[in-house]
Amino acid sequence: MFLDDGATTQTVGLEGSAPGLIIGNWVWHELIDFAPGTVVLVLASTSYFESEYLRNYDAFLGEVAPHNAN
């Protein structure tokens, strides 16, 4: 999994059947390099509304910059 908060990037490997990852607000994330037979389960604390999500990385960087200024 590729993670980027606008200031720091990291790649996190999720291997085996037990691990999970909690991703907070304002973190760009990409699910990458799946092994054959991989199953992904995504849980959220609120309902999904397409209009609330950024789909463009450059737009994300513009939006996240004020959050990293503190």
mmCIF file as Biopython writes it, N, C-alpha, C and O atoms, coordinates in Angstrom:
data_model
#
loop_
_atom_site.group_PDB
_atom_site.id
_atom_site.type_symbol
_atom_site.label_atom_id
_atom_site.label_alt_id
_atom_site.label_comp_id
_atom_site.label_asym_id
_atom_site.label_entity_id
_atom_site.label_seq_id
_atom_site.pdbx_PDB_ins_code
_atom_site.Cartn_x
_atom_site.Cartn_y
_atom_site.Cartn_z
_atom_site.occupancy
_atom_site.B_iso_or_equiv
_atom_site.auth_seq_id
_atom_site.auth_asym_id
_atom_site.pdbx_PDB_model_num
ATOM 1   N N  . MET A ? 1  ? 0.845   -1.151  0.000  1.0 0.0 1  A 1 
ATOM 2   C CA . MET A ? 1  ? 0.000   0.000   0.000  1.0 0.0 1  A 1 
ATOM 3   C C  . MET A ? 1  ? 0.901   1.226   0.000  1.0 0.0 1  A 1 
ATOM 4   O O  . MET A ? 1  ? 1.816   1.326   0.818  1.0 0.0 1  A 1 
ATOM 5   N N  . PHE A ? 2  ? 0.646   2.163   -0.916 1.0 0.0 2  A 1 
ATOM 6   C CA . PHE A ? 2  ? 1.389   3.411   -0.998 1.0 0.0 2  A 1 
ATOM 7   C C  . PHE A ? 2  ? 0.606   4.483   -0.246 1.0 0.0 2  A 1 
ATOM 8   O O  . PHE A ? 2  ? -0.586  4.668   -0.490 1.0 0.0 2  A 1 
ATOM 9   N N  . LEU A ? 3  ? 1.276   5.193   0.670  1.0 0.0 3  A 1 
ATOM 10  C CA . LEU A ? 3  ? 0.645   6.230   1.484  1.0 0.0 3  A 1 
ATOM 11  C C  . LEU A ? 3  ? 1.410   7.538   1.337  1.0 0.0 3  A 1 
ATOM 12  O O  . LEU A ? 3  ? 2.639   7.541   1.267  1.0 0.0 3  A 1 
ATOM 13  N N  . ASP A ? 4  ? 0.682   8.646   1.289  1.0 0.0 4  A 1 
ATOM 14  C CA . ASP A ? 4  ? 1.299   9.962   1.140  1.0 0.0 4  A 1 
ATOM 15  C C  . ASP A ? 4  ? 0.411   10.980  1.839  1.0 0.0 4  A 1 
ATOM 16  O O  . ASP A ? 4  ? -0.764  11.121  1.500  1.0 0.0 4  A 1 
ATOM 17  N N  . ASP A ? 5  ? 0.974   11.697  2.825  1.0 0.0 5  A 1 
ATOM 18  C CA . ASP A ? 5  ? 0.194   12.720  3.526  1.0 0.0 5  A 1 
ATOM 19  C C  . ASP A ? 5  ? 0.515   14.128  3.026  1.0 0.0 5  A 1 
ATOM 20  O O  . ASP A ? 5  ? 0.139   15.117  3.654  1.0 0.0 5  A 1 
ATOM 21  N N  . GLY A ? 6  ? 1.209   14.211  1.896  1.0 0.0 6  A 1 
ATOM 22  C CA . GLY A ? 6  ? 1.582   15.499  1.330  1.0 0.0 6  A 1 
ATOM 23  C C  . GLY A ? 6  ? 2.943   15.965  1.801  1.0 0.0 6  A 1 
ATOM 24  O O  . GLY A ? 6  ? 3.523   16.868  1.197  1.0 0.0 6  A 1 
ATOM 25  N N  . ALA A ? 7  ? 3.466   15.377  2.859  1.0 0.0 7  A 1 
ATOM 26  C CA . ALA A ? 7  ? 4.786   15.720  3.379  1.0 0.0 7  A 1 
ATOM 27  C C  . ALA A ? 7  ? 5.704   14.499  3.395  1.0 0.0 7  A 1 
ATOM 28  O O  . ALA A ? 7  ? 6.911   14.624  3.190  1.0 0.0 7  A 1 
ATOM 29  N N  . THR A ? 8  ? 5.136   13.329  3.638  1.0 0.0 8  A 1 
ATOM 30  C CA . THR A ? 8  ? 5.903   12.087  3.755  1.0 0.0 8  A 1 
ATOM 31  C C  . THR A ? 8  ? 5.209   10.990  2.971  1.0 0.0 8  A 1 
ATOM 32  O O  . THR A ? 8  ? 3.982   10.897  2.961  1.0 0.0 8  A 1 
ATOM 33  N N  . THR A ? 9  ? 6.010   10.160  2.313  1.0 0.0 9  A 1 
ATOM 34  C CA . THR A ? 9  ? 5.444   8.996   1.623  1.0 0.0 9  A 1 
ATOM 35  C C  . THR A ? 9  ? 6.037   7.731   2.223  1.0 0.0 9  A 1 
ATOM 36  O O  . THR A ? 9  ? 7.153   7.731   2.743  1.0 0.0 9  A 1 
ATOM 37  N N  . GLN A ? 10 ? 5.279   6.671   2.140  1.0 0.0 10 A 1 
ATOM 38  C CA . GLN A ? 10 ? 5.789   5.367   2.558  1.0 0.0 10 A 1 
ATOM 39  C C  . GLN A ? 10 ? 5.013   4.270   1.860  1.0 0.0 10 A 1 
ATOM 40  O O  . GLN A ? 10 ? 3.871   4.461   1.442  1.0 0.0 10 A 1 
ATOM 41  N N  . THR A ? 11 ? 5.649   3.122   1.743  1.0 0.0 11 A 1 
ATOM 42  C CA . THR A ? 11 ? 4.996   1.937   1.220  1.0 0.0 11 A 1 
ATOM 43  C C  . THR A ? 11 ? 4.914   0.932   2.352  1.0 0.0 11 A 1 
ATOM 44  O O  . THR A ? 11 ? 5.918   0.631   2.998  1.0 0.0 11 A 1 
ATOM 45  N N  . VAL A ? 12 ? 3.720   0.412   2.592  1.0 0.0 12 A 1 
ATOM 46  C CA . VAL A ? 12 ? 3.475   -0.531  3.676  1.0 0.0 12 A 1 
ATOM 47  C C  . VAL A ? 12 ? 3.049   -1.849  3.059  1.0 0.0 12 A 1 
ATOM 48  O O  . VAL A ? 12 ? 2.119   -1.897  2.254  1.0 0.0 12 A 1 
ATOM 49  N N  . GLY A ? 13 ? 3.737   -2.918  3.440  1.0 0.0 13 A 1 
ATOM 50  C CA . GLY A ? 13 ? 3.367   -4.236  2.963  1.0 0.0 13 A 1 
ATOM 51  C C  . GLY A ? 13 ? 2.393   -4.903  3.917  1.0 0.0 13 A 1 
ATOM 52  O O  . GLY A ? 13 ? 2.612   -4.924  5.128  1.0 0.0 13 A 1 
ATOM 53  N N  . LEU A ? 14 ? 1.338   -5.438  3.377  1.0 0.0 14 A 1 
ATOM 54  C CA . LEU A ? 14 ? 0.371   -6.201  4.171  1.0 0.0 14 A 1 
ATOM 55  C C  . LEU A ? 14 ? 0.442   -7.637  3.682  1.0 0.0 14 A 1 
ATOM 56  O O  . LEU A ? 14 ? -0.034  -7.961  2.594  1.0 0.0 14 A 1 
ATOM 57  N N  . GLU A ? 15 ? 1.038   -8.487  4.493  1.0 0.0 15 A 1 
ATOM 58  C CA . GLU A ? 15 ? 1.261   -9.872  4.085  1.0 0.0 15 A 1 
ATOM 59  C C  . GLU A ? 15 ? 0.608   -10.821 5.077  1.0 0.0 15 A 1 
ATOM 60  O O  . GLU A ? 15 ? 0.479   -10.501 6.259  1.0 0.0 15 A 1 
ATOM 61  N N  . GLY A ? 16 ? 0.206   -11.959 4.607  1.0 0.0 16 A 1 
ATOM 62  C CA . GLY A ? 16 ? -0.449  -12.927 5.469  1.0 0.0 16 A 1 
ATOM 63  C C  . GLY A ? 16 ? -1.930  -12.649 5.563  1.0 0.0 16 A 1 
ATOM 64  O O  . GLY A ? 16 ? -2.460  -11.828 4.815  1.0 0.0 16 A 1 
ATOM 65  N N  . SER A ? 17 ? -2.597  -13.317 6.465  1.0 0.0 17 A 1 
ATOM 66  C CA . SER A ? 17 ? -4.051  -13.192 6.552  1.0 0.0 17 A 1 
ATOM 67  C C  . SER A ? 17 ? -4.527  -12.282 7.674  1.0 0.0 17 A 1 
ATOM 68  O O  . SER A ? 17 ? -5.719  -11.980 7.740  1.0 0.0 17 A 1 
ATOM 69  N N  . ALA A ? 18 ? -3.647  -11.837 8.555  1.0 0.0 18 A 1 
ATOM 70  C CA . ALA A ? 18 ? -4.090  -11.105 9.730  1.0 0.0 18 A 1 
ATOM 71  C C  . ALA A ? 18 ? -3.974  -9.582  9.667  1.0 0.0 18 A 1 
ATOM 72  O O  . ALA A ? 18 ? -4.823  -8.907  10.249 1.0 0.0 18 A 1 
ATOM 73  N N  . PRO A ? 19 ? -2.993  -9.009  9.007  1.0 0.0 19 A 1 
ATOM 74  C CA . PRO A ? 19 ? -2.782  -7.568  9.168  1.0 0.0 19 A 1 
ATOM 75  C C  . PRO A ? 19 ? -3.894  -6.711  8.584  1.0 0.0 19 A 1 
ATOM 76  O O  . PRO A ? 19 ? -4.625  -7.116  7.680  1.0 0.0 19 A 1 
ATOM 77  N N  . GLY A ? 20 ? -3.986  -5.523  9.133  1.0 0.0 20 A 1 
ATOM 78  C CA . GLY A ? 20 ? -4.896  -4.504  8.629  1.0 0.0 20 A 1 
ATOM 79  C C  . GLY A ? 20 ? -4.212  -3.164  8.762  1.0 0.0 20 A 1 
ATOM 80  O O  . GLY A ? 20 ? -3.138  -3.065  9.356  1.0 0.0 20 A 1 
ATOM 81  N N  . LEU A ? 21 ? -4.819  -2.145  8.221  1.0 0.0 21 A 1 
ATOM 82  C CA . LEU A ? 21 ? -4.224  -0.818  8.251  1.0 0.0 21 A 1 
ATOM 83  C C  . LEU A ? 21 ? -5.337  0.203   8.409  1.0 0.0 21 A 1 
ATOM 84  O O  . LEU A ? 21 ? -6.318  0.181   7.666  1.0 0.0 21 A 1 
ATOM 85  N N  . ILE A ? 22 ? -5.186  1.093   9.372  1.0 0.0 22 A 1 
ATOM 86  C CA . ILE A ? 22 ? -6.132  2.192   9.545  1.0 0.0 22 A 1 
ATOM 87  C C  . ILE A ? 22 ? -5.509  3.421   8.909  1.0 0.0 22 A 1 
ATOM 88  O O  . ILE A ? 22 ? -4.386  3.799   9.243  1.0 0.0 22 A 1 
ATOM 89  N N  . ILE A ? 23 ? -6.236  4.042   7.995  1.0 0.0 23 A 1 
ATOM 90  C CA . ILE A ? 23 ? -5.744  5.224   7.289  1.0 0.0 23 A 1 
ATOM 91  C C  . ILE A ? 23 ? -6.572  6.411   7.739  1.0 0.0 23 A 1 
ATOM 92  O O  . ILE A ? 23 ? -7.799  6.394   7.642  1.0 0.0 23 A 1 
ATOM 93  N N  . GLY A ? 24 ? -5.901  7.445   8.233  1.0 0.0 24 A 1 
ATOM 94  C CA . GLY A ? 24 ? -6.583  8.636   8.714  1.0 0.0 24 A 1 
ATOM 95  C C  . GLY A ? 24 ? -6.971  9.578   7.588  1.0 0.0 24 A 1 
ATOM 96  O O  . GLY A ? 24 ? -6.838  9.253   6.408  1.0 0.0 24 A 1 
ATOM 97  N N  . ASN A ? 25 ? -7.451  10.746  7.972  1.0 0.0 25 A 1 
ATOM 98  C CA . ASN A ? 25 ? -7.837  11.780  7.013  1.0 0.0 25 A 1 
ATOM 99  C C  . ASN A ? 25 ? -6.614  12.357  6.315  1.0 0.0 25 A 1 
ATOM 100 O O  . ASN A ? 25 ? -5.509  12.342  6.857  1.0 0.0 25 A 1 
ATOM 101 N N  . TRP A ? 26 ? -6.825  12.858  5.123  1.0 0.0 26 A 1 
ATOM 102 C CA . TRP A ? 26 ? -5.811  13.550  4.345  1.0 0.0 26 A 1 
ATOM 103 C C  . TRP A ? 26 ? -4.587  12.687  4.066  1.0 0.0 26 A 1 
ATOM 104 O O  . TRP A ? 26 ? -3.453  13.160  4.144  1.0 0.0 26 A 1 
ATOM 105 N N  . VAL A ? 27 ? -4.822  11.428  3.742  1.0 0.0 27 A 1 
ATOM 106 C CA . VAL A ? 27 ? -3.743  10.532  3.324  1.0 0.0 27 A 1 
ATOM 107 C C  . VAL A ? 27 ? -4.123  9.946   1.965  1.0 0.0 27 A 1 
ATOM 108 O O  . VAL A ? 27 ? -5.111  9.223   1.838  1.0 0.0 27 A 1 
ATOM 109 N N  . TRP A ? 28 ? -3.319  10.273  0.956  1.0 0.0 28 A 1 
ATOM 110 C CA . TRP A ? 28 ? -3.502  9.683   -0.367 1.0 0.0 28 A 1 
ATOM 111 C C  . TRP A ? 28 ? -3.046  8.231   -0.256 1.0 0.0 28 A 1 
ATOM 112 O O  . TRP A ? 28 ? -1.974  7.966   0.287  1.0 0.0 28 A 1 
ATOM 113 N N  . HIS A ? 29 ? -3.830  7.301   -0.753 1.0 0.0 29 A 1 
ATOM 114 C CA . HIS A ? 29 ? -3.446  5.899   -0.658 1.0 0.0 29 A 1 
ATOM 115 C C  . HIS A ? 29 ? -3.757  5.180   -1.965 1.0 0.0 29 A 1 
ATOM 116 O O  . HIS A ? 29 ? -4.774  5.421   -2.615 1.0 0.0 29 A 1 
ATOM 117 N N  . GLU A ? 30 ? -2.851  4.300   -2.314 1.0 0.0 30 A 1 
ATOM 118 C CA . GLU A ? 30 ? -3.004  3.477   -3.504 1.0 0.0 30 A 1 
ATOM 119 C C  . GLU A ? 30 ? -2.728  2.040   -3.118 1.0 0.0 30 A 1 
ATOM 120 O O  . GLU A ? 30 ? -1.735  1.747   -2.452 1.0 0.0 30 A 1 
ATOM 121 N N  . LEU A ? 31 ? -3.599  1.151   -3.533 1.0 0.0 31 A 1 
ATOM 122 C CA . LEU A ? 31 ? -3.409  -0.275  -3.302 1.0 0.0 31 A 1 
ATOM 123 C C  . LEU A ? 31 ? -2.642  -0.818  -4.494 1.0 0.0 31 A 1 
ATOM 124 O O  . LEU A ? 31 ? -3.115  -0.749  -5.629 1.0 0.0 31 A 1 
ATOM 125 N N  . ILE A ? 32 ? -1.451  -1.361  -4.235 1.0 0.0 32 A 1 
ATOM 126 C CA . ILE A ? 32 ? -0.553  -1.754  -5.321 1.0 0.0 32 A 1 
ATOM 127 C C  . ILE A ? 32 ? -0.026  -3.177  -5.105 1.0 0.0 32 A 1 
ATOM 128 O O  . ILE A ? 32 ? -0.052  -3.699  -3.990 1.0 0.0 32 A 1 
ATOM 129 N N  . ASP A ? 33 ? 0.449   -3.786  -6.181 1.0 0.0 33 A 1 
ATOM 130 C CA . ASP A ? 33 ? 1.182   -5.056  -6.155 1.0 0.0 33 A 1 
ATOM 131 C C  . ASP A ? 33 ? 0.437   -6.181  -5.439 1.0 0.0 33 A 1 
ATOM 132 O O  . ASP A ? 33 ? 0.963   -6.780  -4.500 1.0 0.0 33 A 1 
ATOM 133 N N  . PHE A ? 34 ? -0.757  -6.460  -5.871 1.0 0.0 34 A 1 
ATOM 134 C CA . PHE A ? 34 ? -1.541  -7.550  -5.286 1.0 0.0 34 A 1 
ATOM 135 C C  . PHE A ? 34 ? -1.012  -8.901  -5.745 1.0 0.0 34 A 1 
ATOM 136 O O  . PHE A ? 34 ? -0.634  -9.071  -6.904 1.0 0.0 34 A 1 
ATOM 137 N N  . ALA A ? 35 ? -0.988  -9.853  -4.829 1.0 0.0 35 A 1 
ATOM 138 C CA . ALA A ? 35 ? -0.693  -11.243 -5.176 1.0 0.0 35 A 1 
ATOM 139 C C  . ALA A ? 35 ? -1.968  -11.886 -5.727 1.0 0.0 35 A 1 
ATOM 140 O O  . ALA A ? 35 ? -3.073  -11.454 -5.401 1.0 0.0 35 A 1 
ATOM 141 N N  . PRO A ? 36 ? -1.815  -12.911 -6.556 1.0 0.0 36 A 1 
ATOM 142 C CA . PRO A ? 36 ? -3.007  -13.618 -7.044 1.0 0.0 36 A 1 
ATOM 143 C C  . PRO A ? 36 ? -3.851  -14.126 -5.877 1.0 0.0 36 A 1 
ATOM 144 O O  . PRO A ? 36 ? -3.317  -14.642 -4.894 1.0 0.0 36 A 1 
ATOM 145 N N  . GLY A ? 37 ? -5.147  -13.980 -5.989 1.0 0.0 37 A 1 
ATOM 146 C CA . GLY A ? 37 ? -6.054  -14.452 -4.958 1.0 0.0 37 A 1 
ATOM 147 C C  . GLY A ? 37 ? -6.252  -13.493 -3.794 1.0 0.0 37 A 1 
ATOM 148 O O  . GLY A ? 37 ? -6.935  -13.824 -2.825 1.0 0.0 37 A 1 
ATOM 149 N N  . THR A ? 38 ? -5.664  -12.323 -3.882 1.0 0.0 38 A 1 
ATOM 150 C CA . THR A ? 38 ? -5.796  -11.336 -2.802 1.0 0.0 38 A 1 
ATOM 151 C C  . THR A ? 38 ? -7.243  -10.868 -2.687 1.0 0.0 38 A 1 
ATOM 152 O O  . THR A ? 38 ? -7.928  -10.669 -3.691 1.0 0.0 38 A 1 
ATOM 153 N N  . VAL A ? 39 ? -7.692  -10.699 -1.459 1.0 0.0 39 A 1 
ATOM 154 C CA . VAL A ? 39 ? -9.013  -10.160 -1.171 1.0 0.0 39 A 1 
ATOM 155 C C  . VAL A ? 39 ? -8.826  -8.869  -0.387 1.0 0.0 39 A 1 
ATOM 156 O O  . VAL A ? 39 ? -8.053  -8.835  0.570  1.0 0.0 39 A 1 
ATOM 157 N N  . VAL A ? 40 ? -9.520  -7.813  -0.777 1.0 0.0 40 A 1 
ATOM 158 C CA . VAL A ? 40 ? -9.438  -6.530  -0.085 1.0 0.0 40 A 1 
ATOM 159 C C  . VAL A ? 40 ? -10.792 -6.225  0.531  1.0 0.0 40 A 1 
ATOM 160 O O  . VAL A ? 40 ? -11.825 -6.317  -0.133 1.0 0.0 40 A 1 
ATOM 161 N N  . LEU A ? 41 ? -10.777 -5.862  1.808  1.0 0.0 41 A 1 
ATOM 162 C CA . LEU A ? 41 ? -11.988 -5.464  2.515  1.0 0.0 41 A 1 
ATOM 163 C C  . LEU A ? 41 ? -11.778 -4.048  3.018  1.0 0.0 41 A 1 
ATOM 164 O O  . LEU A ? 41 ? -10.802 -3.777  3.718  1.0 0.0 41 A 1 
ATOM 165 N N  . VAL A ? 42 ? -12.673 -3.153  2.672  1.0 0.0 42 A 1 
ATOM 166 C CA . VAL A ? 42 ? -12.583 -1.762  3.106  1.0 0.0 42 A 1 
ATOM 167 C C  . VAL A ? 42 ? -13.779 -1.462  4.000  1.0 0.0 42 A 1 
ATOM 168 O O  . VAL A ? 42 ? -14.926 -1.698  3.620  1.0 0.0 42 A 1 
ATOM 169 N N  . LEU A ? 43 ? -13.506 -0.945  5.179  1.0 0.0 43 A 1 
ATOM 170 C CA . LEU A ? 43 ? -14.555 -0.540  6.115  1.0 0.0 43 A 1 
ATOM 171 C C  . LEU A ? 43 ? -14.431 0.956   6.342  1.0 0.0 43 A 1 
ATOM 172 O O  . LEU A ? 43 ? -13.322 1.489   6.383  1.0 0.0 43 A 1 
ATOM 173 N N  . ALA A ? 44 ? -15.545 1.627   6.487  1.0 0.0 44 A 1 
ATOM 174 C CA . ALA A ? 44 ? -15.540 3.070   6.695  1.0 0.0 44 A 1 
ATOM 175 C C  . ALA A ? 44 ? -16.471 3.437   7.834  1.0 0.0 44 A 1 
ATOM 176 O O  . ALA A ? 44 ? -17.405 2.701   8.153  1.0 0.0 44 A 1 
ATOM 177 N N  . SER A ? 45 ? -16.206 4.581   8.442  1.0 0.0 45 A 1 
ATOM 178 C CA . SER A ? 45 ? -17.029 5.014   9.572  1.0 0.0 45 A 1 
ATOM 179 C C  . SER A ? 45 ? -18.225 5.854   9.140  1.0 0.0 45 A 1 
ATOM 180 O O  . SER A ? 45 ? -19.091 6.169   9.955  1.0 0.0 45 A 1 
ATOM 181 N N  . THR A ? 46 ? -18.275 6.219   7.858  1.0 0.0 46 A 1 
ATOM 182 C CA . THR A ? 46 ? -19.386 7.013   7.340  1.0 0.0 46 A 1 
ATOM 183 C C  . THR A ? 46 ? -19.828 6.464   5.988  1.0 0.0 46 A 1 
ATOM 184 O O  . THR A ? 46 ? -19.145 5.624   5.400  1.0 0.0 46 A 1 
ATOM 185 N N  . SER A ? 47 ? -20.939 6.925   5.509  1.0 0.0 47 A 1 
ATOM 186 C CA . SER A ? 47 ? -21.421 6.526   4.187  1.0 0.0 47 A 1 
ATOM 187 C C  . SER A ? 47 ? -20.514 7.097   3.102  1.0 0.0 47 A 1 
ATOM 188 O O  . SER A ? 47 ? -19.877 8.133   3.291  1.0 0.0 47 A 1 
ATOM 189 N N  . TYR A ? 48 ? -20.467 6.414   1.979  1.0 0.0 48 A 1 
ATOM 190 C CA . TYR A ? 48 ? -19.643 6.817   0.839  1.0 0.0 48 A 1 
ATOM 191 C C  . TYR A ? 48 ? -20.402 7.814   -0.038 1.0 0.0 48 A 1 
ATOM 192 O O  . TYR A ? 48 ? -21.530 7.560   -0.462 1.0 0.0 48 A 1 
ATOM 193 N N  . PHE A ? 49 ? -19.762 8.946   -0.295 1.0 0.0 49 A 1 
ATOM 194 C CA . PHE A ? 49 ? -20.284 9.938   -1.233 1.0 0.0 49 A 1 
ATOM 195 C C  . PHE A ? 49 ? -19.160 10.296  -2.192 1.0 0.0 49 A 1 
ATOM 196 O O  . PHE A ? 49 ? -18.166 10.901  -1.791 1.0 0.0 49 A 1 
ATOM 197 N N  . GLU A ? 50 ? -19.316 9.924   -3.457 1.0 0.0 50 A 1 
ATOM 198 C CA . GLU A ? 50 ? -18.282 10.140  -4.474 1.0 0.0 50 A 1 
ATOM 199 C C  . GLU A ? 50 ? -17.767 11.571  -4.473 1.0 0.0 50 A 1 
ATOM 200 O O  . GLU A ? 50 ? -16.569 11.788  -4.652 1.0 0.0 50 A 1 
ATOM 201 N N  . SER A ? 51 ? -18.637 12.544  -4.279 1.0 0.0 51 A 1 
ATOM 202 C CA . SER A ? 51 ? -18.254 13.957  -4.355 1.0 0.0 51 A 1 
ATOM 203 C C  . SER A ? 51 ? -17.284 14.374  -3.251 1.0 0.0 51 A 1 
ATOM 204 O O  . SER A ? 51 ? -16.674 15.438  -3.344 1.0 0.0 51 A 1 
ATOM 205 N N  . GLU A ? 52 ? -17.131 13.558  -2.211 1.0 0.0 52 A 1 
ATOM 206 C CA . GLU A ? 52 ? -16.238 13.895  -1.104 1.0 0.0 52 A 1 
ATOM 207 C C  . GLU A ? 52 ? -14.806 13.387  -1.304 1.0 0.0 52 A 1 
ATOM 208 O O  . GLU A ? 52 ? -13.953 13.591  -0.439 1.0 0.0 52 A 1 
ATOM 209 N N  . TYR A ? 53 ? -14.539 12.735  -2.427 1.0 0.0 53 A 1 
ATOM 210 C CA . TYR A ? 53 ? -13.233 12.121  -2.657 1.0 0.0 53 A 1 
ATOM 211 C C  . TYR A ? 53 ? -12.481 12.812  -3.775 1.0 0.0 53 A 1 
ATOM 212 O O  . TYR A ? 53 ? -13.061 13.190  -4.793 1.0 0.0 53 A 1 
ATOM 213 N N  . LEU A ? 54 ? -11.187 12.973  -3.576 1.0 0.0 54 A 1 
ATOM 214 C CA . LEU A ? 54 ? -10.301 13.498  -4.610 1.0 0.0 54 A 1 
ATOM 215 C C  . LEU A ? 54 ? -9.750  12.326  -5.404 1.0 0.0 54 A 1 
ATOM 216 O O  . LEU A ? 54 ? -9.255  11.363  -4.819 1.0 0.0 54 A 1 
ATOM 217 N N  . ARG A ? 55 ? -9.828  12.391  -6.720 1.0 0.0 55 A 1 
ATOM 218 C CA . ARG A ? 55 ? -9.352  11.312  -7.579 1.0 0.0 55 A 1 
ATOM 219 C C  . ARG A ? 55 ? -8.089  11.705  -8.338 1.0 0.0 55 A 1 
ATOM 220 O O  . ARG A ? 55 ? -7.530  10.890  -9.071 1.0 0.0 55 A 1 
ATOM 221 N N  . ASN A ? 56 ? -7.636  12.943  -8.169 1.0 0.0 56 A 1 
ATOM 222 C CA . ASN A ? 56 ? -6.476  13.457  -8.876 1.0 0.0 56 A 1 
ATOM 223 C C  . ASN A ? 56 ? -5.391  13.803  -7.855 1.0 0.0 56 A 1 
ATOM 224 O O  . ASN A ? 56 ? -5.629  14.577  -6.927 1.0 0.0 56 A 1 
ATOM 225 N N  . TYR A ? 57 ? -4.203  13.227  -8.032 1.0 0.0 57 A 1 
ATOM 226 C CA . TYR A ? 57 ? -3.119  13.400  -7.066 1.0 0.0 57 A 1 
ATOM 227 C C  . TYR A ? 57 ? -2.695  14.867  -6.936 1.0 0.0 57 A 1 
ATOM 228 O O  . TYR A ? 57 ? -2.455  15.340  -5.825 1.0 0.0 57 A 1 
ATOM 229 N N  . ASP A ? 58 ? -2.601  15.583  -8.041 1.0 0.0 58 A 1 
ATOM 230 C CA . ASP A ? 58 ? -2.219  16.999  -7.980 1.0 0.0 58 A 1 
ATOM 231 C C  . ASP A ? 58 ? -3.260  17.823  -7.225 1.0 0.0 58 A 1 
ATOM 232 O O  . ASP A ? 58 ? -2.906  18.734  -6.477 1.0 0.0 58 A 1 
ATOM 233 N N  . ALA A ? 59 ? -4.535  17.511  -7.415 1.0 0.0 59 A 1 
ATOM 234 C CA . ALA A ? 59 ? -5.588  18.196  -6.664 1.0 0.0 59 A 1 
ATOM 235 C C  . ALA A ? 59 ? -5.454  17.884  -5.175 1.0 0.0 59 A 1 
ATOM 236 O O  . ALA A ? 59 ? -5.649  18.767  -4.340 1.0 0.0 59 A 1 
ATOM 237 N N  . PHE A ? 60 ? -5.124  16.631  -4.833 1.0 0.0 60 A 1 
ATOM 238 C CA . PHE A ? 60 ? -4.900  16.255  -3.435 1.0 0.0 60 A 1 
ATOM 239 C C  . PHE A ? 60 ? -3.778  17.083  -2.832 1.0 0.0 60 A 1 
ATOM 240 O O  . PHE A ? 60 ? -3.920  17.612  -1.730 1.0 0.0 60 A 1 
ATOM 241 N N  . LEU A ? 61 ? -2.657  17.202  -3.551 1.0 0.0 61 A 1 
ATOM 242 C CA . LEU A ? 61 ? -1.525  17.969  -3.025 1.0 0.0 61 A 1 
ATOM 243 C C  . LEU A ? 61 ? -1.913  19.419  -2.759 1.0 0.0 61 A 1 
ATOM 244 O O  . LEU A ? 61 ? -1.468  20.004  -1.771 1.0 0.0 61 A 1 
ATOM 245 N N  . GLY A ? 62 ? -2.736  20.005  -3.627 1.0 0.0 62 A 1 
ATOM 246 C CA . GLY A ? 62 ? -3.205  21.372  -3.408 1.0 0.0 62 A 1 
ATOM 247 C C  . GLY A ? 62 ? -4.111  21.494  -2.197 1.0 0.0 62 A 1 
ATOM 248 O O  . GLY A ? 62 ? -4.061  22.491  -1.477 1.0 0.0 62 A 1 
ATOM 249 N N  . GLU A ? 63 ? -4.930  20.494  -1.973 1.0 0.0 63 A 1 
ATOM 250 C CA . GLU A ? 63 ? -5.863  20.512  -0.834 1.0 0.0 63 A 1 
ATOM 251 C C  . GLU A ? 63 ? -5.174  20.203  0.493  1.0 0.0 63 A 1 
ATOM 252 O O  . GLU A ? 63 ? -5.543  20.763  1.525  1.0 0.0 63 A 1 
ATOM 253 N N  . VAL A ? 64 ? -4.185  19.327  0.475  1.0 0.0 64 A 1 
ATOM 254 C CA . VAL A ? 64 ? -3.542  18.879  1.717  1.0 0.0 64 A 1 
ATOM 255 C C  . VAL A ? 64 ? -2.510  19.883  2.217  1.0 0.0 64 A 1 
ATOM 256 O O  . VAL A ? 64 ? -2.200  19.893  3.408  1.0 0.0 64 A 1 
ATOM 257 N N  . ALA A ? 65 ? -1.972  20.727  1.342  1.0 0.0 65 A 1 
ATOM 258 C CA . ALA A ? 65 ? -0.917  21.663  1.735  1.0 0.0 65 A 1 
ATOM 259 C C  . ALA A ? 65 ? -1.296  22.519  2.948  1.0 0.0 65 A 1 
ATOM 260 O O  . ALA A ? 65 ? -0.476  22.647  3.857  1.0 0.0 65 A 1 
ATOM 261 N N  . PRO A ? 66 ? -2.488  23.108  3.009  1.0 0.0 66 A 1 
ATOM 262 C CA . PRO A ? 66 ? -2.838  23.901  4.196  1.0 0.0 66 A 1 
ATOM 263 C C  . PRO A ? 66 ? -2.885  23.069  5.480  1.0 0.0 66 A 1 
ATOM 264 O O  . PRO A ? 66 ? -2.624  23.597  6.561  1.0 0.0 66 A 1 
ATOM 265 N N  . HIS A ? 67 ? -3.208  21.800  5.383  1.0 0.0 67 A 1 
ATOM 266 C CA . HIS A ? 67 ? -3.271  20.931  6.555  1.0 0.0 67 A 1 
ATOM 267 C C  . HIS A ? 67 ? -1.876  20.601  7.084  1.0 0.0 67 A 1 
ATOM 268 O O  . HIS A ? 67 ? -1.721  20.283  8.263  1.0 0.0 67 A 1 
ATOM 269 N N  . ASN A ? 68 ? -0.865  20.673  6.223  1.0 0.0 68 A 1 
ATOM 270 C CA . ASN A ? 68 ? 0.515   20.379  6.621  1.0 0.0 68 A 1 
ATOM 271 C C  . ASN A ? 68 ? 1.262   21.632  7.033  1.0 0.0 68 A 1 
ATOM 272 O O  . ASN A ? 68 ? 2.396   21.534  7.502  1.0 0.0 68 A 1 
ATOM 273 N N  . ALA A ? 69 ? 0.670   22.803  6.875  1.0 0.0 69 A 1 
ATOM 274 C CA . ALA A ? 69 ? 1.343   24.060  7.196  1.0 0.0 69 A 1 
ATOM 275 C C  . ALA A ? 69 ? 1.493   24.286  8.694  1.0 0.0 69 A 1 
ATOM 276 O O  . ALA A ? 69 ? 2.331   25.081  9.118  1.0 0.0 69 A 1 
ATOM 277 N N  . ASN A ? 70 ? 0.695   23.599  9.493  1.0 0.0 70 A 1 
ATOM 278 C CA . ASN A ? 70 ? 0.727   23.803  10.958 1.0 0.0 70 A 1 
ATOM 279 C C  . ASN A ? 70 ? 1.916   23.199  11.578 1.0 0.0 70 A 1 
ATOM 280 O O  . ASN A ? 70 ? 2.088   23.283  12.795 1.0 0.0 70 A 1 
#
